[in-house]
Amino acid sequence: MVYDAFVLLSFGGPEKPDDVMPFLRNVVRGRGVPDERLAEVYEHYMHFGGVSPINQQCRDLLAAVGTEFAAHGIGLPSYWGNRNWQPMLADTVAQMRDDGVEHALGFATSAYGGYSSCKQYWEDIAAAREHVGPKAPRISKLRQFHDHPGFVEPHAEAVRAALGTLDPARRATTRVAFTAHSIPSGMARNAGPTGNRYTDQLAETARLVQARAADDVEYDLVWQSRSGPPQVPWLEPDINDHLEALAEKGVTDVVVSPIGFVSDHLEVLWDLDNEAKDTAARLGLGFVRAASPGVHPRFVTMVRELVEERLSDQPHTTLGTLPTWDVCPANCCPPAKRPGAAA
């Protein structure tokens, strides 16, 4: 297979106050969510001046990947398109068509399987190509990477660094809490060709990270950033409820590691660095949040390695035992009815 471009696929985010409400409407488009329901999330963005960090993080990653490609003789031009805000993927695909691109490799800023984290990117690609028309380039999304060393190792390094800031005399009463975006329970059950792929992959990532970071410290996998009506079951426990439970058990310090994310975007900065940190302070818990990969050199190298897997048909590099594939099976991840969550 011949590929002639690379495209970064991401969620998108507002870059000024006037962008926030139109962006949120894009996130929930087609779901009948009134503006009143979006008001609380709007205030989260306004706490940061109406700017989500995710777009700049994508620019930084694209620049780092371009340097990595050049250093290793990969001559693919690079593009970037979002699901919910400029640059919109359809506009990017149109530019790729005008530039003569025929078949690109796409890297999504999500490591895991599941509808929102994987299959919806395939749908985004299909919708963008349909919008552009018959000369739209093909885009082949790169595989999920939850257990790639380039994803696991930066998270492990960050957990080690966070633990190193805590009092070693309290290590026996210290806990690590790995977090990921909660999703509806029905969507979690449907994830992957046989179900539960999202939660299974996250459990494996947590195990792999903890084994490399601090196997003498207990850990848990918990959830964050729930949205939607309370009568719809979502994955639990929420990080804030989990902190309450840990305090009751006599835990003194917590390191929170957002393994569900590749960068410190708004849901990390608000839900963890504000809400969860405030909960921990109220409970008297020591609290440190471990960094996400961002543009960690090993993570950037991983993107290049994933591209090389496809360019030269190399075997997948993995640390875990769950199956991997380049193209998701046709029966993967049927969507569940759910309100959107904003990154």
N, C-alpha and C positions, 0 to 999 in steps of 0.2 A: 504494500500500500504506500502511495506517495502522498506526503503532506507538505503543504507549502505555506503554512502560517500557524501561529499560536494565538489563542484568545482566552483571556481571563474572564471567567463568568462569576458574577457576584450578585449580591442582594440589592446594593445601592442604598443611598441615604441622603438626606437633605444637607445642603451646604450653606444655607442662610435661613433666617426665620420665615421668610415668605414661602420657602419650599416645604415647610414641615407638614402643613395640612394636606396640600396636594400629594405629597409623598405618601402620607398615611392612607389617603383615599386609594392610591394605587395599590397599596399592600392588601387592602380588603375589598378591592373591586370585584363586583359580581356576587358579593355575599350579603348585601343589604344591611351593612353596618352603618348606623347613623353617626353623624359627626359628634353627637353628644357622647357616644361610647369611646371616641378617639381622644376626647379632651384630656384625659389623665395622661395618656402616652405623649400627647402634645407638650404637656408641661415638663415631662422628662427631658425632651429635646431642648426645650427652652432653658432648662437648667444649665445646658452647655452652649447657650447662645444660638440655638437653632441649628447647630452644626453636628452632624454625625461624623465620627472619625473614620468611618469605614471607607469612604471614597479616597481619602488621602492615604490610608493604609493600602488600598489597591494600587494607587500610583506608586507608592514606595516598593511594593512587591513586584510590580511590573518592571520597574527600573532595575531592581536587584536581579530579577530573572533574566532580563536582557543582558546584563553584564555577565551573568553565569553562562548564558548561551554563547556569547561571543568568546568567552575564555575556553570553551570546549568545542568550538567549531560548528555550532548549530546555527544555521543561517536563516532561521524562520523569523519573518517579521511578526511583531507582537501587536495585539489589539486588546480591547477591554470593553465589555458590555454588561449592563446590569438588568436585573429583573424589574426593579421598581423606581429607578431614578436615573437621570442622565449620568453617563452615556447609556441610553437604552440599547438593549441588544439588537433590536431591529435596525436601528440607525447604524450600529457597528457592522452588522452583516451587509447593509447596503454599501458602506464604505469598502468593505472587503471585496464585494462584487466589483465595484468600480476600480479597485486596485488589481483586479485580475486573479484574486485568490479563488482556488477551486475546492480545496479540502483542507480544513484546519483542524488542529487538535485543541480541545477546550479543557481548561483546568477550572473546576468549580471550587469556591472557597468553603467547602464543606467536606469533611473527611468520611462521612458515614452514609449508610444506606437509609432508605425510607422515602416517603413521598416528597416532603418539603426539602429534604437535604440531598436528594439525588434525582428521583424521577421527574420532579417539577423542572429541573434544569433541562432535561431532555425535552420536556414539553415547551419550555421557553425557546429552545433552539428550533423546534418544529414551527412554532408560531412566528418566530422572527423570519425564518426562511419562507414561510407562506406569505408573509407580508411583503417581502422583497420580490418574490416572484420566481419564475423558472430558472433564472441565471444565478440564483442565490448559491453561495458556496456551501458545501457539506461541512458539518462540524461533528467530529467524533469526540465525545467527552471522555477524558481520562478516567481511570478507575478510581474507586474509593481507596483511601489510604490510611485508615484508622490504625493499622498496625505496621506501617512503614517506619523504619528506624528514624527517618528524617522528621517524622511527626512525634513519635514517642520520646525520642531523646531530648528535644528542646523542652517538652513538658516536664520530663524527669529532672533536667537541670534546674528548671525554675522551681520545682518543689523542693529540691535540695537547698537552693538558695534561700527560699522562704523559711524552711525549717532552721536554717543557720542563723536567722535573726531572733529566734526564740530562746528562752532560758533553757539550757540543756538540763538543768536540775528538774525541770517539769516535763521532760520528754516522755516519761511514762504516762502522763495524763494529757498528752498532745494527740490530736487526731487530724487526719487529712480528709477533706471532703471534696471529692471530684464532682463537678457540676456540668450539666448539659441542658439544653433547651427542653423543657417539658413539651410533650405533644399529647393529643387525645389518646386515651388508652386503646381505642379501636384502631387508630392509625398505627400505633405501636404494634399491635397484634398482626396487622396486615403487612408490615414492613418486610420487604424481600420476597423471594419466591415461595418461602415456606413459613413466613411470619417471624416477628420479633428480631429482625436483623438489626434495627437501630439500637435496641437495648442490649442485644448480645454483643455487638461491636463495642459499644461503650463500656460494657463490663470487661471486655478483653483489654481495651485500652487502659482502663483504670488499673487492672492487674499488671500490665506490662510496665506502665509508668511507675507504679509503686515499687515493683521489684527492683527497679533501677535507681529509685530515689531514696527509699528508706524502708526496707522490709521489716524493720523492727517497730514501725509505727502502724497502728491500725488505721483502716480507711473505710470510707463509704462512698457509694455512688448515689447522688441525689440530684434534684431537678430545680430549675429556675425559670423565670420569665413566662410563667403560665399566663394565658389570656383566654377570653371566651366566657360564656355563661357558666355559672357555678354548678348547674345541674348536669353538665357534661363532664364525665370522669377524665382526668388527665393523669399523667405519670406523677407519682408522689414517692417520698415526701419532698415538699418544697424546702429549699435551703434554710429559710428562716424557721420553719417548724423543726427542722433537723437540729439547728443550733439550740433551740429550746430543749430538745430531748438530750443533747449532749451535756448541756449544763446540769440537767437533773441527774445525770450519771456521774458527775464529778470531773468531767473533762475540763481542763483549765485553758487550753490553747487550741486553736484550729488554723490549719492552713487550707485555704480554699483554692482549688486548681480548676480552671474552666476548660476541661479537656474537650468539651463539646464545640469549642471555637478555635479558629486559627489566628485571630487577632483580638486586641482589646477594643472591641467596638462598643456601641452605646449600651447594649444589654449587659455587658460585663461592667462597664463603668458605673451604670446606675444601679442595676440589680444587686451587684456584689459590693462595689466600692462605696456605695451609699447605703442601700437598704440593709444588706446582710451585715455590713460593718456596724451600722447603727444597732442592729439587733444584738450583735455580739457585745458591743459596749454596754448595752442595757443589762445584759446577763453577766457582765464581768468576765467575759472570755477574751483572752488574747486572740487577735485576729490578724492574719497576714494573707494577702491574696497573691498567689503565684502568677507570674506573667504567662501569656499565651505566646505561640511561636513568632507571630509577626513576620519580621524579615531576618530571623535567626539564620545564620549561614547554613546550618544543616537543613533547615526547612527549605531554603531557596535551592540548595543542592537536590533535595528530594523532588522538587518540581522538574528540574532538569532530568533526573533519573527516570521519572515517570514518562517524560517525553521520549527518552532514549529507549525505554521498554517498547514503545510503539513503533519508533522509527526502525528499530532493528530486530523486532520480534523477540526481545529478551524475556526470560522468565521473571515473574513477579518477585520483588524483594519484600519479604514479610517477616514479622516476628511472631505472629500469632498462628492459630490453627483453623480459623474460619475460612471458608472458600472465598476465592476472589475471581473476578472475571472482567474482561474489557468491555463487554456489552451486556447490560442487564438482561436477564431472561424476560420474555414477553409478558409473563404473568406477575411481574414484580409490582408491589406497592400500589394496589388500587387506592385511589384517593378517598378520604373520609370527609364528610361535611364538617367544616370547622371554620371558625373565625381566624383571620390572619394574625401573626405576631410580627412586630416590627423590630428590625435589627438596627 
